Amino acid sequence: MKSIHRHCALFLLTLLLCPLSTALAATPSKLVIGYAAMSARVMPLWIAEEQGIFSKYGIDSQQVFIRGAPTLVAGLASGDIHIASTGGSATLAAIAAGHDLKMLAAFSSRNTYDLVTRPSIKRAEDLRGKHFGVTSIGGTVWMGIMLWLEHFGLDDQRDKIQIQVIGDQTIQMQALENGTIDAAVLDGVFSRRLKQKGFNITGEFSDLKQQYTSQAIVVQGKYLQQRPDMLENLLKVQVEAIAFSLAPKNKPTVLKTFMRRLRIDAATAEEGYLDLHRAVDRKP
């Protein structure tokens, strides 16, 4: 875990130096909810908005996509964002930096990332000296990489593995295809597409047994004290949206949301639907 600790120090510096643009400053009447990933784990938030579940519980919300957990958590710490839908690694790093943040509930507590490599990489040992793509240092994807390396007995420093910040999973998939990077950890909606093109799944998501929080609701401590009733309603919204998303009768609606939000075709949306069921905890 030494490698993780080294990178966390870098992430703490990043968190302190990258305030969110004031263009995202919250209006008092709206609950601004930020999320940092375009993936199946965010589906309940999208469903809650589209199906009127926020309105049902008296919440006027605005959802904002912010690329990268460090920027999202910085926005939460500064007050530009009221609620962050993000992973545990970024949250804990922010707390270590002195920010008063509280995790209300976790909605995804296990690895969902396959380790995908270029066709020329046949074994985990071949990753020495290679390049990984990541959304941000200290975010959930980064933690997935660290856990996969640990799983295979690799160390990014000792084995000269380079981790490059290049963008979200869509961009990482493109970077693998054009040879910019050698490996990435990707949700099934992306990894299965690359497998069909001859890329290797060096590690199946189910092989990584460690539990860690990859999606949770996080707020400032003072906001929790000031708005406990509203936050309780927010959790009710999330639970109801999860139930809606996972109910078989609602699959057509969920598929349409996948296609619209991720800009994918029907076949790829089916893969995203599988990701939803393997990523989201039925009981938060």
N, C-alpha and C positions, 0 to 999 in steps of 0.2 A: 504493500500500500504506500510505500515511500513515494512512488511516482505520482500517486494521486495527491499526496500532501504538497509536493513541489508545485504541481499545477494549480492547486487551490490558492497558493500564495500569489501566483500571477493573476488568478481570477479576482481576488480581493482588490488588487490594484486596479484592474479593469473596472470593477464595480464602482469604485470611488471616483474614477476619472471619466465615466461616460454617462452624464445626466441625460434624461430623455428630453427631447425637443419640447419647448413650451407650446408647440402647436397642438399637443395632445392634452393640454391642461383641462381638467374636468370642469364641466359646468355643474353648479351646485345641485340642480334638480335631477341629474342623471347619475346612475351608477356606472362608472366606466370600468369595464372588465377587459383586461389585457391577456392575450395568449401568445405563445411564442412558437407554436408548431402547427403546420397544416397537416394534420394526421387524424386517424380514426379516434384518438383519445379526446379530441375536441368536439366530436360529433354531438354529445349531449348539450353543449353550449349552443351550437347551431340550431339543434332541434328545439331547444327551449325558446329561442328567439322566433323561429319560423312558425311554431305551433302555438304561440301565445301563452306559454307557460309562465314567463316572467310577468306578464300582465295579470294573469290569474292570481298571483301572489302580491300584486301591488308594487312591482318593481319596474321602474322605467330605466332601461339599461342601454348602454352603448358598448358594442364589442369592437376592440381594436387589435389587429394583428401587429405584433412587434417582433421583428426578426431577431431571435437570440435571447436566451434566458437572462444573461447579464444586463442587457438594456431594459428588459421587462422588469426585473427586480429593482433596478435603479429607479425606474419610474414609479414603482410602488413605494420605495423608501422615501422618494421626494414628495409624494402625495399627488403626482400627476395621474396616477392610476389608483383606483380604490381597491380593486380586486385583481389578483394575479392568478391565472390558471397555469401552473408551472410545476417543475420537478423539485425534488427534495435537495439535490446537490446545490443548486443555485441559492435556494432558501437558506440552507445551513451556512453557506459561505457568507451570505449577507449578514446573518446573525453573528457570525464570528468577527465580522468587520464592525460590529457595534450597533446594527440596526435592530429595532424592536419589531420583529415580525412574528406572526402566529400562523401556524398551519391548522386550518379548521377541520379538514377532512381530506383523505386520500382516495382517489377514484381509480388509480392504476398502480399496483404494487409489485409488478413483476416485469422482467425483461420481455420486450416484444421485438427486439432487433435481431435480424439475421446478420451474420458477418459475411459480406459479399466481397469477392476478390476478382481481379482480372483473370482471364482464362489461363494465363501462363503461371499463375500461382496455384499450386496443387495442394500444398500442405501449410499448416499454420507456421511451421518453421521458416517457410519461404517469405514470411512477412518482414524478416529482419532487413533493415535498411530501406524499407518501403515507405510510401506516403499514404496517410489516412486523411480523408476529408471530414470536417466537423462543422457544425453550425456556429459554435462558440466554445471558448475554453471555459469549463465549469458548468456547462449546461447538461441536459439529460443525455443527449447524443454522445457528448464527450465522456460522461460517466459510463455509458454503454461500451465505448471503446476501451476504457480502462479495465472494466470488468472482463471483457473478452480477452484482453492481453493477459490479465492475471490468470484467467481460466487456462490459457495455453502455456503458462509459465514464461511469458515474455515480459520485457520491461522496455518502455519506450526510450529511456535514456541509455541503458546498457546495450540494447539491440539497435540503437540508432534509427528508431522509427520516428518519422516526421509527422506531426499532426498539424494540418493546415486549416485555417478558418476560411471556408469558401462559400457557405450559405446553407440553406435548408436541404431537406432530403431530396427534393426535386433537382436541385443544382448538384448535389453530390452524385446522384444517379447519372446525370449528364457528364459530370467530370470523370466518372468511371468509364463511361462509354468512349469519351474522346482521349483517354489516357492521361489526363491531368493528375489523377490520383490512382493509387493501386488498390485501395480497399476502403470500405465504408460499412457502417452498421445501419441497416435500413429496415423499415417495416415491410411486411409481406407484400403490400400493394406495389412496392418498388422492387423488392428483391426477386419476386416471381417473374416480373417483366425482364429483368436482367438475366435470370436463369434461362429463359427461353432464347436469349441471344448468345448463350454459350458461356456466360460468366459463372463462376463457382460460388456455391453456398458453402463456405469453409466451416461455418458454425450455424447450426439450426437454432432458432430462438429458444426452443424447449430444452436445449442442452445446458443453458446457463440457468442454474437453479437459484442464485442469489436473489433475494427480494430487495427491491429498493423502490422508492417513491418516484414514479415518472410523471404523475399528474396529480395535482392537489389544488385546493383553494387556499390562498395565502393572503393575509391582510396585515396592516399595521396593528400593533398592540392597542394603540389609542383608539383606532377606528372600531376595534372589537368592543371596547368599553363604551364607546359613544353610540353604536348602532347594533346592539345585540339582537334586537327583534328582527331588524331587516336582514341581518346575516343568517338568522335562523330560517327565515323565509327563503333566502338564497339557497341554502342547503336543501330545502324542500323542493325548490325548482330543479336543482341538479339531480336529486334522487328520482323525481318524477320523469325527468328527461331521459335518464338512463333506462328506466323501466320502459318508456315509450320506444327508445332506440333499439332495445334488445327484444321487444315483443315480435314474434314472427309475423303477426298480422300487419305490422307497420313496415315490413321490409321494403315494399315498393317506394314508400315515402322516403325512407332512409337512403335508398339507392339514388333517388333523384337528387337528394341533398348532396351526396358524395359527388355526383357528376357535376353539379353546379358549383360547389365550393372548391373542388380540386381540379375542375376542368378536365375531366377524364371521361372515357367512353363507358358504355354499359358493362362490358366484360371486366374492365379494370375496377369499376365500382363494386362488382361482386367480390373482388379480392379485398377491397377496402372493407366490405361488410364482414369478411372473415377476420380481418384485423380488429375490427370493433369488438367482436366477441372474444378474441383472445387477449385484448388489451384492457378492457374496462371491467372493473370488479363489480359483480352484481350486488354485493353488499359493501358499501364504502367503509 
